[in-house]
C-alpha cells in the first residue's frame, strides 16, 4: 500500500554530516513561501538533528523533533516555510 505523504520530506539517511546543512538549505528554499511544513528524516542521530535545527533557526522557522502528537523522534519538523 502506498502511503500518501502529508508533508514534503527529505530523507537524510546516507548524507554525510558535513553535507546536511546544504541539503536542508536547498530543501527549505525549494519550498520557501509555500506555507507548508516540512519533514526532515534524520534517523536516530542527535548530531544530525542539531544541524537541521540550526538551519531552521537561521531562517527563523519554528521546528520540533517529532511532533507534539507522537513520540517518534527520528525526524525534525520545520513549520510554515
N, CA, C and O of each residue as an XYZ file, in Angstrom:
324
protein
N       0.839     -1.181      0.000
C       0.000      0.000      0.000
C       0.880      1.239      0.000
O       1.798      1.341      0.814
N       0.623      2.163     -0.881
C       1.396      3.401     -0.944
C       0.895      4.373      0.104
O      -0.299      4.659      0.193
N       1.830      4.876      0.898
C       1.475      5.846      1.931
C       1.539      7.248      1.336
O       2.562      7.641      0.776
N       0.453      7.997      1.456
C       0.433      9.364      0.961
C       1.185     10.251      1.950
O       0.933     10.202      3.154
N       2.090     11.045      1.448
C       2.867     11.940      2.295
C       2.061     13.190      2.581
O       1.553     13.845      1.671
N       1.952     13.510      3.865
C       1.208     14.688      4.280
C       2.062     15.937      4.110
O       1.561     17.001      3.748
N       3.359     15.793      4.376
C       4.298     16.910      4.301
C       5.375     16.587      3.275
O       5.742     15.423      3.116
N       5.892     17.603      2.571
C       7.090     17.352      1.778
C       8.183     16.867      2.726
O       8.309     17.366      3.844
N       8.963     15.903      2.279
C      10.000     15.396      3.164
C      11.293     15.109      2.419
O      11.314     14.882      1.209
N      12.349     15.131      3.181
C      13.660     14.757      2.687
C      14.233     13.750      3.680
O      14.106     13.916      4.893
N      14.859     12.715      3.154
C      15.458     11.674      3.985
C      16.973     11.856      3.933
O      17.585     11.763      2.869
N      17.562     12.114      5.087
C      18.997     12.382      5.142
C      19.833     11.132      5.430
O      21.041     11.236      5.643
N      19.204      9.958      5.438
C      19.980      8.729      5.599
C      21.002      8.652      4.464
O      20.660      8.841      3.296
N      22.229      8.379      4.808
C      23.282      8.276      3.809
C      23.951      9.597      3.473
O      24.918      9.614      2.712
N      23.464     10.703      4.017
C      24.076     12.019      3.781
C      25.109     12.257      4.878
O      24.816     12.090      6.062
N      26.307     12.644      4.483
C      27.344     12.955      5.465
C      26.951     14.181      6.277
O      26.321     15.105      5.762
N      27.326     14.178      7.544
C      27.016     15.317      8.413
C      27.520     16.625      7.802
O      26.864     17.659      7.925
N      28.664     16.583      7.154
C      29.228     17.805      6.568
C      28.353     18.364      5.441
O      28.476     19.538      5.093
N      27.468     17.533      4.866
C      26.615     17.958      3.759
C      25.184     18.285      4.182
O      24.392     18.769      3.375
N      24.854     18.021      5.446
C      23.477     18.168      5.916
C      22.969     19.593      5.764
O      21.871     19.796      5.245
N      23.733     20.577      6.200
C      23.251     21.960      6.148
C      22.903     22.373      4.724
O      21.859     22.984      4.500
N      23.757     22.051      3.762
C      23.469     22.432      2.370
C      22.221     21.733      1.845
O      21.433     22.347      1.127
N      22.026     20.463      2.189
C      20.834     19.735      1.758
C      19.568     20.359      2.343
O      18.569     20.517      1.642
N      19.614     20.714      3.631
C      18.446     21.293      4.285
C      18.167     22.697      3.756
O      17.007     23.055      3.551
N      19.195     23.487      3.533
C      19.011     24.820      2.946
C      18.315     24.700      1.591
O      17.355     25.422      1.322
N      18.787     23.807      0.750
C      18.196     23.614     -0.584
C      16.728     23.175     -0.451
O      15.868     23.645     -1.196
N      16.449     22.277      0.496
C      15.089     21.790      0.711
C      14.165     22.917      1.171
O      13.051     23.058      0.666
N      14.626     23.712      2.122
C      13.821     24.849      2.595
C      13.585     25.836      1.460
O      12.458     26.288      1.257
N      14.624     26.171      0.728
C      14.480     27.164     -0.339
C      13.602     26.668     -1.482
O      12.933     27.464     -2.141
N      13.598     25.349     -1.722
C      12.709     24.789     -2.742
C      11.239     24.969     -2.367
O      10.376     25.004     -3.245
N      10.950     25.083     -1.068
C       9.574     25.195     -0.592
C       9.273     26.567      0.005
O       8.182     26.787      0.533
N      10.229     27.489     -0.074
C      10.084     28.804      0.546
C       8.836     29.513      0.020
O       8.582     29.537     -1.184
N       8.071     30.083      0.933
C       6.882     30.839      0.556
C       5.636     29.984      0.361
O       4.558     30.515      0.098
N       5.772     28.667      0.487
C       4.632     27.770      0.262
C       3.701     27.691      1.467
O       2.541     27.302      1.336
N       4.209     28.059      2.635
C       3.425     27.936      3.857
C       3.350     26.518      4.380
O       2.704     26.259      5.395
N       4.005     25.599      3.692
C       3.972     24.190      4.093
C       4.871     23.943      5.299
O       5.778     24.721      5.596
N       4.594     22.851      5.973
C       5.512     22.336      6.980
C       6.321     21.226      6.323
O       5.805     20.490      5.482
N       7.574     21.108      6.703
C       8.487     20.161      6.073
C       8.939     19.114      7.072
O       9.105     19.405      8.257
N       9.136     17.905      6.596
C       9.615     16.810      7.428
C      11.016     16.436      6.966
O      11.231     16.127      5.794
N      11.971     16.467      7.900
C      13.357     16.126      7.602
C      13.701     14.860      8.383
O      13.849     14.898      9.604
N      13.825     13.755      7.682
C      14.117     12.475      8.329
C      15.606     12.397      8.620
O      16.442     12.491      7.721
N      15.917     12.223      9.897
C      17.315     12.225     10.344
C      17.773     10.881     10.882
O      18.972     10.670     11.068
N      16.855      9.980     11.134
C      17.214      8.766     11.864
C      17.480      9.145     13.306
O      17.174     10.258     13.733
N      18.039      8.235     14.037
C      18.278      8.462     15.459
C      19.656      9.083     15.655
O      20.528      8.482     16.283
N      19.852     10.281     15.120
C      21.141     10.964     15.187
C      20.968     12.359     15.781
O      20.612     13.292     15.061
N      21.214     12.516     17.079
C      21.109     13.841     17.688
C      22.001     14.880     17.004
O      21.639     16.055     16.935
N      23.150     14.461     16.506
C      24.043     15.393     15.812
C      23.430     15.914     14.528
O      23.533     17.102     14.224
N      22.793     15.031     13.773
C      22.155     15.454     12.529
C      20.935     16.315     12.838
O      20.688     17.306     12.150
N      20.175     15.953     13.857
C      19.020     16.761     14.246
C      19.453     18.170     14.635
O      18.791     19.149     14.289
N      20.565     18.265     15.353
C      21.090     19.573     15.762
C      21.408     20.427     14.537
O      21.099     21.618     14.520
N      22.019     19.833     13.513
C      22.362     20.569     12.297
C      21.104     21.064     11.581
O      21.066     22.195     11.096
N      20.076     20.213     11.516
C      18.815     20.602     10.867
C      18.183     21.768     11.618
O      17.719     22.730     11.005
N      18.165     21.681     12.936
C      17.574     22.741     13.758
C      18.353     24.037     13.604
O      17.751     25.110     13.562
N      19.671     23.965     13.519
C      20.477     25.172     13.312
C      20.070     25.884     12.027
O      19.935     27.107     12.010
N      19.874     25.128     10.959
C      19.471     25.738      9.686
C      18.082     26.355      9.819
O      17.864     27.488      9.389
N      17.141     25.620     10.409
C      15.784     26.146     10.580
C      15.812     27.449     11.366
O      15.098     28.395     11.035
N      16.629     27.497     12.396
C      16.706     28.707     13.220
C      17.381     29.857     12.481
O      17.066     31.020     12.736
N      18.303     29.553     11.569
C      18.898     30.610     10.744
C      17.820     31.287      9.887
O      17.907     32.480      9.597
N      16.816     30.521      9.489
C      15.698     31.050      8.712
C      14.569     31.543      9.618
O      13.516     31.952      9.129
N      14.782     31.507     10.922
C      13.793     31.907     11.932
C      12.489     31.128     11.787
O      11.397     31.684     11.909
N      12.630     29.819     11.523
C      11.476     28.938     11.369
C      11.288     28.096     12.623
O      12.253     27.591     13.196
N      10.045     27.953     13.038
C       9.737     27.086     14.170
C      10.027     25.652     13.766
O       9.884     25.282     12.600
N      10.440     24.843     14.743
C      10.771     23.462     14.452
C      10.593     22.619     15.705
O      10.502     23.145     16.814
N      10.546     21.323     15.516
C      10.480     20.407     16.646
C      11.028     19.056     16.224
O      10.979     18.687     15.050
N      11.545     18.332     17.187
C      11.940     16.952     16.932
C      10.676     16.125     17.085
O      10.073     16.096     18.158
N      10.274     15.453     16.014
C       8.990     14.768     16.012
C       7.878     15.799     15.988
O       8.074     16.930     15.542
N       6.719     15.405     16.466
C       5.600     16.336     16.582
C       5.000     16.202     17.969
O       5.266     15.226     18.671
N       4.198     17.166     18.368
C       3.536     17.040     19.675
C       2.562     15.863     19.728
O       2.118     15.482     20.811
N       2.224     15.281     18.572
C       1.212     14.233     18.503
C       1.787     12.823     18.559
O       1.027     11.856     18.615
N       3.099     12.684     18.546
C       3.680     11.347     18.642
C       4.980     11.386     19.429
O       5.483     12.453     19.783
N       5.504     10.217     19.690
C       6.739     10.124     20.461
C       7.918      9.701     19.592
O       9.005      9.433     20.104
N       7.707      9.641     18.299
C       8.773      9.265     17.379
C       9.734     10.433     17.229
O       9.305     11.568     17.024
N      11.011     10.167     17.330
C      11.993     11.259     17.293
C      13.037     11.064     16.196
O      14.169     11.528     16.335
N      12.677     10.394     15.121
C      13.641     10.158     14.054
C      13.582     11.225     12.967
O      14.202     11.079     11.914
N      12.834     12.301     13.223
C      12.745     13.362     12.224
C      12.562     14.715     12.908
O      12.214     14.805     14.085
N      12.811     15.768     12.120
C      12.606     17.142     12.572
C      11.541     17.756     11.679
O      11.599     17.642     10.455
N      10.563     18.410     12.305
C       9.551     19.153     11.562
C       9.976     20.614     11.516
O      10.434     21.168     12.516
N       9.822     21.232     10.356
C      10.062     22.672     10.176
C       8.721     23.242      9.721
O       8.157     22.802      8.720
N       8.222     24.220     10.462
C       6.852     24.683     10.261
C       6.746     25.969      9.451
O       7.559     26.883      9.590
N       5.718     26.015      8.595
C       5.286     27.216      7.877
C       6.403     27.917      7.128
O       6.719     29.077      7.390
N       6.990     27.194      6.194
C       8.102     27.739      5.399
C       7.607     28.880      4.536
O       8.387     29.475      3.792
